[in-house]
Amino acid sequence: MKPRVVITGIGLLTPLGLRHETVWQYLQAGKSGVRRIQAFDPSALPTQFAGEITDFDAKDFVDRKDRKALKVMSRPIQLAVCATNVALQDAGIDPSQLDPTRLGVIFGAGLIASELEELGPAARLCTNGQPYFVDLEKWGRDGLAAMPPLWMLKYLPNLLACHVSILHNAQGPNNSITQGDVASLLALGEAWRILQRGLADVMLTGGGDSRLNPLSMSRLCLFAPLSRRNDAPEEACRPFDRERDGLVPGEGAAVLVLETLEHAQRRGARVYGEVVGFASAFDRQRTGEVLAEVIGQALQQAGITPEAIDHINAHGYSTPREDIWEAAGLVRVFGRNNTRVPVFAAKSYWGNLGAAGSVAELAISLLSWQQGVLPPTRNYRQPDPDCPVYVLAGRWHEPHKDFCLKVALGERGHCAAAVIRRCRQEN
């Protein structure tokens, strides 16, 4: 018998608020976390809005003795470190009381862009006064010498898990996954399997990401299918809606505390849910066929049929092509316009949180079980015949069944699915 694995702590830092209590209050009010960018002047960009966290100060979330380390952390790393502290507090766990070799960390991370004040002055030395030109000889001689000595250590994607492990003396299994938007759900799947194999008692898993950087936003505007609704940013992210015009970039962090059920019961922990199935694959053609197989594998591992699912926590890119791909996979498993299994898309509230997104979105399903209701998807007004799924919109859903399905996609074809079971008190 493999150990059962449960979720006992949630750490959320999102454009809707810091800590899940605040997030839920904004969900209840139907608020959006998408707004015109305030971190820098976006007026030169074709997309000038995002899901932005405007009131974050990392010093508010870490002990005084650990604040010096914040200087060598980029924003995504700070977000992940702080979300971890929130999750541990929520779970009622003091890592110093655990066997450090049985505490592990698996995080999803994305491409971390350099801050302009660190990269710009060094690059300017090498342009010879010409735009779009870099003298590589000067760069080797003068540019590198002008870079901050610890520059690289702020931008490596494995440093989210690294800093968390150092701060909490987590000496158990450790890994970083960099598969774009699906990264944090892949991290959850790996953490689940590690606990099932008996290699740890507690795993910290999730991710952190931020695209609200001039370099990141410029890159996205050039190469990503971004929405252009600058006149109504809060209405821009509209998953599966016929009028969707592109994704909305964002930032945030989400960390879950996973532990074996035995370990959680031994310390009298509150349980949000149990991970009972997980699968992943690569859908090269993006027709939905492979995604459907992944969902089927996750359901099979959970020992249930599609009829047992209460709701689907969708990826919901809000792009014309990717939403059709996801809908095709869901239809293969659940049927067309299946009103018995509503589809919820959290991105409609805060945009695309990158590597943190899939676990942050899953957290809404966990909270819905605790609160007894699941919020509707925002901005869904006109059904798209190419996306024949039953999107939960305009009303709250009262969960009646004990299983939810979380789907995550990567723009290149990565896909993953997790099945979570509601844990009632008697379980």
Secondary structure, DSSP 8 states (H G I E B T S, - for coil): ----EEEEEEEEEETTEESHHHHHHHHHHT---EEE--SS--TTSS--EEE---S--GGGTS-GGGGGGGGG--HHHHHHHHHHHHHHHHHT--GGGS-GGGEEEEEEE------HHHHHHHHHTTSTT-TT---HHHIIIIIHHHS-TTGGGGT-TTHHHHHHHHHHT--S-EEEE--GGGHHHHHHHHHHHHHHTTS-SEEEEEEEEE--SHHHHHHHHHHS-B---TT-GGGS--TTBTT---B-BBEEEEEEEEEEHHHHHHTT----EEEEEEEEEE-SS-SSHHHHHHHHHHHHHHT--GGGEEEEE-----SHHHHHHHHHHHHHHH-TT-TTS-EE-THHHH-B-GGGHHHHHHHHHHHHHHHT-B---TT--SB-TTS-S-B--SS-B---SSEEEEEEE-TTSEEEEEEEEE--TT-
